[in-house]
Amino acid sequence: MQNLFDVEQFSSSPHNGHHAPSGTDPAWKPEAEPKQVSPPTEQPKARPTKPSIAPVPAPTLQEIADEVRDADLEAVAANLGLELDRHDKHKWRDGDHIISISGPLFMDWLADKGGRGAIDLVMHVKEVEFKEAVEWLSGRDLSQRPANVGTYAHAEDREPRSLEMPEANEIRWDAVREYLVKTRKLPAVLVDRLHERGLVFADDHQNAVFVRYSLTNNTWVRGEVTGASLRGTWGEDNHYHGLAPGSARDQGWFWIGTGNGPVRRVLLTESPIDAMSLALLDKERRVQPGVTIYLSTDGSGGFPVEGLKPILQNRGLVVAAFDADQAGELMAWRLAQQLPGVRRLTPIQSKDWNERLMHPESLEKVAQQTANQAQIKQLWQWHLAAKILRRPEAYLKRITEVARETIKGTPLSEKATIAMTNDMTQFAHTLKGSRAMQKSACTMDVER
């Protein structure tokens, strides 16, 4: 069947579609007529040949991946079916994930795994391979494209980005200072002192910038600037927080210290504002000898493990003072796995230390607090007892694994319960019921 728009059926021919009469028509006898000169017949012009156009090649898998990799992670999280946490506008959750998002980075506290970019996030949540994640993000059928992409690298394999520290803007500082003092209830004298030392300043976007430093030779002497924590202060409902581009999460931290002599106590929090708040709430610092450090890991950041080990080796104290929610609990046990012997500390009836500072008389329970808090407290006591009893490293690691599964809802097994009971009994006999030593067992609360 010919197509209606096939030009070939309308092409010119000498007969224009009519047949010339053949032979002599007897009914027609032409009379003598003056010979007419026919105008020269213009030969039909040949149709110009269209140059052949090569088909546009379909984009490669790598090109499509480059298009979707920088998609907004919060929009991706919403489309993955995750719900925004009503207490933390940078945290997304469902039954299997609690994911913090900071710019292009994310951290799943339940899985203790993070990554960079939309592709990594989809691969993690949907448990699919690279091609399937790109296909989901792009809405294209990529089944005919090869799966291997030579230039793709996972987040941990990519070249580190160079640090882009924001410049200080003194014109914006008054507004940032007002936010820290009036909104966050931090003492003006503390804020001013940190500003004078260059540990906190304002940038052009009116963010509070908290400077992160490395540890010199794993000691508590400030080394190089490795990045900065940013906290938005512009507007009434600004929940922005993140890191300056190129900041190395596991190579530098914001911290403040108080006291004299060697470092004896290090308390780790999730944010610089929480570190400053805990420094004000910590009554023990007034009676404990030596220096106390209050350090921020900035959420899912790394821990200065090599700098913390000497503290424990010299019978000092390392405290996981992370938020009183499931994510904070999981992060505390992650630290305990890397550094057996740490203690756990959470604020009473508050999610974090700044909330406790701002609302010291609040009696409302935080909805996100772990439901089995009593059992979690027992697990911390067990972990500390096992450390004091010199249990093997593999044994201590197994306790942390059991604890993290318990936090996620897995019931404590009979075998684990028996082991915990035996260790706690032996621990009590070893200490001979010493009240002072029992006090060293981990506590879950702190009073204002």
C-alpha positions as CSV (number, residue, x, y, z in Angstrom):
1,M,0.0,0.0,0.0
2,Q,1.3,3.4,-0.9
3,N,1.5,6.1,1.6
4,L,-0.6,9.2,0.9
5,F,2.5,11.3,1.4
6,D,4.7,9.3,-0.8
7,V,5.9,11.8,-3.4
8,E,6.7,9.1,-6.0
9,Q,3.0,8.6,-6.9
10,F,2.8,12.3,-7.9
11,S,6.0,12.4,-9.9
12,S,5.9,14.0,-13.4
13,S,5.8,11.9,-16.5
14,P,5.6,12.8,-20.3
15,H,1.9,11.8,-20.4
16,N,0.9,13.3,-17.2
17,G,-1.0,10.2,-16.4
18,H,-2.9,10.0,-19.7
19,H,-2.3,7.5,-22.5
20,A,-1.6,8.9,-26.0
21,P,-3.9,7.7,-28.8
22,S,-2.3,5.0,-30.9
23,G,-2.7,4.9,-34.6
24,T,-5.1,7.2,-36.7
25,D,-8.4,8.2,-35.2
26,P,-10.9,7.9,-38.2
27,A,-13.3,10.4,-36.7
28,W,-10.7,13.0,-36.6
29,K,-9.3,14.5,-39.8
30,P,-7.2,17.5,-39.1
31,E,-7.6,20.5,-41.4
32,A,-4.7,22.4,-42.6
33,E,-3.8,24.8,-40.0
34,P,-0.9,27.1,-39.7
35,K,1.9,25.3,-38.0
36,Q,2.2,26.5,-34.6
37,V,5.5,26.7,-32.9
38,S,5.3,25.0,-29.6
39,P,7.1,26.8,-26.8
40,P,10.1,24.8,-25.8
41,T,9.0,22.2,-23.4
42,E,10.8,22.7,-20.1
43,Q,12.1,19.5,-19.0
44,P,11.1,18.6,-15.5
45,K,13.8,19.4,-13.1
46,A,15.2,16.4,-11.3
47,R,14.3,16.4,-7.6
48,P,17.2,17.5,-5.6
49,T,18.7,14.7,-3.7
50,K,18.4,15.2,0.0
51,P,21.7,14.6,1.7
52,S,21.5,11.6,3.9
53,I,21.2,12.4,7.5
54,A,22.8,10.1,9.9
55,P,20.5,9.1,12.8
56,V,21.2,10.9,16.0
57,P,22.8,8.3,18.3
58,A,20.9,7.6,21.5
59,P,22.6,8.9,24.6
60,T,24.9,6.5,26.4
61,L,24.2,5.2,29.8
62,Q,27.0,7.3,31.1
63,E,25.5,10.5,29.5
64,I,22.1,9.8,31.1
65,A,23.8,9.1,34.4
66,D,25.5,12.4,34.3
67,E,22.2,14.1,33.7
68,V,20.4,12.5,36.7
69,R,23.2,12.2,39.3
70,D,22.9,15.7,40.6
71,A,19.1,15.5,41.1
72,D,17.9,17.1,44.3
73,L,18.1,14.3,47.0
74,E,15.1,15.5,49.0
75,A,12.9,15.3,45.9
76,V,14.4,11.9,45.1
77,A,13.7,10.7,48.7
78,A,10.1,11.9,48.4
79,N,9.6,10.0,45.1
80,L,11.1,6.9,46.7
81,G,8.3,6.9,49.2
82,L,10.3,8.2,52.2
83,E,8.6,10.6,54.6
84,L,10.0,13.8,56.0
85,D,10.8,13.5,59.7
86,R,8.5,15.9,61.6
87,H,11.2,16.7,64.1
88,D,14.2,17.1,61.7
89,K,13.6,18.6,58.2
90,H,16.8,17.0,56.9
91,K,15.9,13.5,57.8
92,W,13.7,11.1,55.8
93,R,12.4,7.8,56.9
94,D,10.3,4.7,56.3
95,G,10.2,1.3,58.0
96,D,13.6,0.3,56.8
97,H,15.5,3.6,56.5
98,I,16.3,6.7,58.5
99,I,18.3,8.9,56.1
100,S,19.9,12.3,56.8
101,I,20.4,14.4,53.7
102,S,22.9,17.3,53.5
103,G,23.3,18.7,50.0
104,P,24.6,15.9,47.8
105,L,25.4,13.6,50.7
106,F,23.2,11.2,52.6
107,M,23.5,8.8,55.5
108,D,21.2,5.9,56.4
109,W,21.5,5.5,60.2
110,L,19.7,2.1,60.3
111,A,22.0,0.6,57.6
112,D,25.0,2.6,58.9
113,K,25.8,3.4,55.3
114,G,26.0,6.7,53.3
115,G,26.8,7.9,49.8
116,R,26.8,10.8,47.4
117,G,24.3,11.7,44.7
118,A,20.9,10.6,43.5
119,I,22.1,7.4,41.9
120,D,23.7,6.2,45.1
121,L,20.6,7.0,47.0
122,V,18.3,5.1,44.6
123,M,20.7,2.1,44.5
124,H,20.7,2.0,48.3
125,V,16.9,2.4,49.0
126,K,15.6,0.3,46.1
127,E,18.5,-2.2,46.4
128,V,19.2,-2.2,42.6
129,E,22.2,-2.0,40.4
130,F,23.6,1.1,38.7
131,K,21.7,0.8,35.4
132,E,18.4,0.2,37.2
133,A,18.9,3.3,39.3
134,V,19.7,5.5,36.3
135,E,16.6,4.0,34.5
136,W,14.4,4.8,37.5
137,L,15.7,8.4,37.7
138,S,15.5,9.1,34.0
139,G,12.3,7.3,33.2
140,R,14.0,5.7,30.2
141,D,14.2,2.0,29.1
142,L,17.9,1.3,29.3
143,S,17.6,-2.5,28.9
144,Q,19.4,-2.4,25.5
145,R,22.4,-0.4,26.8
146,P,25.5,-2.1,28.2
147,A,25.6,-2.2,32.0
148,N,29.2,-1.5,32.4
149,V,30.1,2.2,32.7
150,G,33.9,2.6,32.9
151,T,33.9,6.2,34.2
152,Y,31.4,5.7,37.0
153,A,32.8,5.5,40.5
154,H,31.1,5.1,43.8
155,A,31.2,7.9,46.2
156,E,34.1,6.5,48.3
157,D,36.2,6.0,45.1
158,R,35.9,9.5,43.6
159,E,38.6,12.2,43.8
160,P,38.1,14.4,46.9
161,R,36.8,17.9,46.1
162,S,39.1,20.8,46.9
163,L,38.0,22.8,50.0
164,E,36.0,26.0,49.3
165,M,36.0,27.8,52.6
166,P,33.4,30.7,52.8
167,E,34.8,34.1,53.5
168,A,33.9,35.9,56.7
169,N,31.4,38.7,56.3
170,E,31.5,41.0,59.4
171,I,28.4,42.9,58.1
172,R,26.4,39.7,58.5
173,W,27.9,38.8,61.9
174,D,25.4,40.8,64.1
175,A,22.5,38.8,62.6
176,V,24.2,35.5,63.1
177,R,25.2,36.4,66.7
178,E,21.6,37.4,67.4
179,Y,20.4,34.0,66.1
180,L,22.9,32.1,68.3
181,V,22.2,34.2,71.4
182,K,18.5,34.9,71.2
183,T,17.2,31.9,69.2
184,R,19.5,29.2,70.4
185,K,20.0,30.6,73.9
186,L,23.8,30.4,73.9
187,P,25.5,32.9,76.2
188,A,26.8,36.0,74.4
189,V,30.1,35.7,76.2
190,L,30.7,32.2,74.8
191,V,29.7,33.2,71.3
192,D,31.8,36.4,71.3
193,R,34.9,34.5,72.6
194,L,34.6,31.8,69.8
195,H,34.1,34.6,67.2
196,E,37.2,36.4,68.4
197,R,39.2,33.2,68.1
198,G,37.9,32.7,64.5
199,L,36.1,29.5,65.4
200,V,32.7,30.8,64.3
201,F,31.9,33.6,61.9
202,A,29.2,34.7,59.3
203,D,29.4,34.2,55.6
204,D,27.9,36.2,52.7
205,H,24.7,34.1,53.0
206,Q,24.3,34.8,56.7
207,N,25.2,31.3,57.6
208,A,26.9,30.6,60.9
209,V,30.2,29.1,59.9
210,F,31.9,26.7,62.5
211,V,35.5,26.0,61.5
212,R,36.7,22.4,61.5
213,Y,40.3,21.5,62.3
214,S,42.4,18.4,62.1
215,L,44.2,17.0,65.2
216,T,48.0,17.6,65.1
217,N,49.6,14.1,65.4
218,N,46.4,12.8,66.9
219,T,46.7,15.2,69.9
220,W,44.2,17.9,70.9
221,V,46.2,20.6,69.3
222,R,44.5,22.3,66.4
223,G,46.1,21.5,63.1
224,E,45.0,22.5,59.6
225,V,41.6,23.9,58.6
226,T,39.8,21.0,57.0
227,G,36.4,22.5,56.4
228,A,33.4,24.2,58.0
229,S,29.9,23.4,59.3
230,L,27.2,25.7,58.1
231,R,24.0,26.6,59.8
232,G,21.5,28.8,58.1
233,T,20.1,31.8,60.1
234,W,18.4,33.8,57.4
235,G,14.6,33.9,57.8
236,E,12.2,32.6,60.4
237,D,12.1,29.0,59.4
238,N,15.6,28.3,58.1
239,H,16.6,24.7,58.7
240,Y,19.6,24.6,56.4
241,H,22.7,22.9,57.7
242,G,25.6,21.3,55.8
243,L,29.3,21.5,55.2
244,A,31.4,23.8,53.1
245,P,32.2,22.2,49.7
246,G,35.2,20.0,50.0
247,S,35.1,19.6,53.8
248,A,36.5,16.3,54.9
249,R,34.1,14.6,57.4
250,D,36.7,12.2,58.8
251,Q,39.7,14.5,58.9
252,G,38.6,17.5,60.9
253,W,36.0,18.5,63.5
254,F,34.7,21.6,65.4
255,W,35.5,21.4,69.0
256,I,35.9,23.6,72.1
257,G,37.6,22.8,75.4
258,T,37.6,23.9,79.0
259,G,39.9,23.2,81.9
260,N,43.6,22.9,82.4
261,G,46.1,20.1,82.1
262,P,45.9,17.0,79.9
263,V,42.7,16.1,78.1
264,R,40.7,13.7,80.4
265,R,37.2,13.8,78.9
266,V,35.8,14.0,75.3
267,L,32.1,14.3,74.7
268,L,30.9,13.9,71.1
269,T,27.7,15.5,69.8
270,E,26.0,15.8,66.4
271,S,26.4,19.5,65.8
272,P,28.5,22.5,66.9
273,I,25.5,24.1,68.6
274,D,24.9,20.9,70.6
275,A,28.6,20.9,71.6
276,M,28.3,24.4,72.9
277,S,25.0,23.6,74.6
278,L,26.4,20.5,76.3
279,A,29.4,22.5,77.5
280,L,27.0,24.7,79.5
281,L,24.9,21.8,80.8
282,D,27.7,19.5,81.8
283,K,28.0,19.8,85.6
284,E,30.8,17.3,85.8
285,R,33.3,19.6,84.1
286,R,33.3,21.8,87.2
287,V,34.6,18.9,89.4
288,Q,36.6,16.8,87.0
289,P,40.4,17.4,86.7
290,G,42.0,18.1,83.4
291,V,40.6,19.4,80.1
292,T,37.1,18.4,78.8
293,I,36.6,18.6,75.0
294,Y,33.1,19.0,73.4
295,L,33.3,17.9,69.8
296,S,30.8,17.9,66.9
297,T,30.8,15.0,64.3
298,D,28.3,16.9,62.1
299,G,25.8,14.1,62.0
300,S,27.2,11.1,60.1
301,G,30.8,12.4,60.1
302,G,33.7,10.2,61.1
303,F,35.2,10.0,64.6
304,P,38.7,11.0,65.6
305,V,39.4,7.5,66.8
306,E,43.2,7.7,67.0
307,G,42.9,10.9,69.1
308,L,40.4,9.2,71.4
309,K,42.2,6.0,72.0
310,P,44.9,7.6,74.3
311,I,42.1,9.1,76.4
312,L,40.7,5.7,77.3
313,Q,44.1,4.2,77.6
314,N,44.9,6.8,80.3
315,R,41.7,6.0,82.1
316,G,39.9,9.0,80.7
317,L,36.3,9.3,79.5
318,V,34.9,9.2,76.0
319,V,31.2,9.9,75.8
320,A,28.8,9.3,72.9
321,A,26.5,12.2,73.6
322,F,24.5,12.0,70.4
323,D,20.8,12.7,70.0
324,A,18.2,10.8,72.0
325,D,16.7,9.2,68.9
326,Q,17.2,6.0,67.0
327,A,19.7,7.6,64.6
328,G,21.8,8.9,67.5
329,E,21.7,5.6,69.3
330,L,22.9,3.8,66.2
331,M,25.7,6.3,65.8
332,A,26.7,5.8,69.4
333,W,27.0,2.0,68.9
334,R,29.0,2.6,65.7
335,L,31.5,4.6,67.8
336,A,31.5,1.8,70.5
337,Q,32.3,-0.7,67.8
338,Q,35.3,1.3,66.8
339,L,36.3,2.3,70.3
340,P,35.2,-0.2,73.0
341,G,34.8,1.5,76.4
342,V,32.9,4.6,75.4
343,R,29.9,5.7,77.5
344,R,26.5,6.9,76.4
345,L,24.9,10.1,77.5
346,T,21.5,11.6,76.4
347,P,19.5,14.7,77.6
348,I,16.5,14.2,79.8
349,Q,13.2,14.6,77.9
350,S,14.8,16.3,74.9
351,K,16.0,15.1,71.5
352,D,19.3,17.0,71.6
353,W,21.4,19.2,73.9
354,N,20.3,22.6,72.5
355,E,16.7,21.6,72.9
356,R,17.4,20.8,76.5
357,L,19.2,24.1,76.9
358,M,16.3,26.1,75.4
359,H,13.6,24.2,77.3
360,P,15.0,23.2,80.6
361,E,11.6,22.8,82.3
362,S,9.9,20.9,79.5
363,L,8.2,17.7,80.7
364,E,7.0,16.5,77.2
365,K,8.5,13.2,76.1
366,V,10.2,13.2,72.7
367,A,8.2,11.0,70.3
368,Q,11.3,9.7,68.6
369,Q,13.0,8.3,71.7
370,T,13.8,4.7,71.5
371,A,10.8,2.7,72.8
372,N,13.0,0.0,74.5
373,Q,15.2,2.6,76.3
374,A,15.6,0.4,79.5
375,Q,16.9,-2.5,77.5
376,I,19.3,-0.2,75.5
377,K,20.6,1.1,78.9
378,Q,21.2,-2.5,80.0
379,L,23.1,-3.2,76.7
380,W,25.4,-0.2,77.4
381,Q,26.1,-1.4,80.9
382,W,26.8,-4.9,79.5
383,H,29.2,-3.5,76.9
384,L,31.1,-1.5,79.6
385,A,31.2,-4.5,81.9
386,A,32.5,-6.7,79.2
387,K,35.2,-4.2,78.4
388,I,36.3,-4.0,82.1
389,L,36.2,-7.8,82.3
390,R,38.7,-7.8,79.3
391,R,36.5,-9.7,77.0
392,P,38.0,-10.3,73.5
393,E,37.6,-7.6,70.8
394,A,35.4,-10.0,68.7
395,Y,33.1,-10.4,71.8
396,L,32.8,-6.7,72.3
397,K,32.0,-6.2,68.6
398,R,29.3,-8.8,68.8
399,I,27.7,-6.9,71.6
400,T,27.5,-3.8,69.4
401,E,26.0,-5.8,66.6
402,V,23.3,-7.2,69.0
403,A,22.6,-3.7,70.3
404,R,22.1,-2.3,66.8
405,E,19.8,-5.1,65.8
406,T,17.8,-4.5,69.0
407,I,17.4,-0.8,68.2
408,K,16.0,-1.8,64.8
409,G,13.4,-4.0,66.6
410,T,15.0,-7.4,66.7
411,P,14.2,-9.1,70.1
412,L,17.2,-9.9,72.2
413,S,18.0,-13.6,71.7
414,E,18.1,-16.1,74.6
415,K,21.8,-16.7,74.0
416,A,22.5,-12.9,74.2
417,T,20.4,-12.6,77.3
418,I,22.3,-15.4,79.1
419,A,25.6,-13.9,78.1
420,M,24.6,-10.5,79.4
421,T,23.4,-11.9,82.7
422,N,26.6,-13.9,83.2
423,D,28.8,-10.9,82.5
424,M,26.9,-8.5,84.7
425,T,26.9,-11.1,87.5
426,Q,30.7,-11.5,87.2
427,F,31.1,-7.8,86.9
428,A,29.2,-7.2,90.2
429,H,31.3,-9.8,92.0
430,T,34.6,-8.4,90.6
431,L,33.7,-4.9,91.9
432,K,32.4,-6.4,95.1
433,G,29.3,-4.1,94.8
434,S,31.5,-1.0,95.1
435,R,29.1,1.9,94.9
436,A,31.8,4.1,93.4
437,M,32.6,1.6,90.6
438,Q,28.9,1.0,89.9
439,K,28.6,4.7,89.3
440,S,31.1,4.3,86.5
441,A,28.6,2.2,84.6
442,C,27.0,4.1,81.8
443,T,24.2,6.5,82.6
444,M,21.6,7.5,80.1
445,D,20.5,10.8,81.6
446,V,22.0,14.2,82.6
447,E,20.4,16.7,84.9
448,R,20.3,20.4,84.2
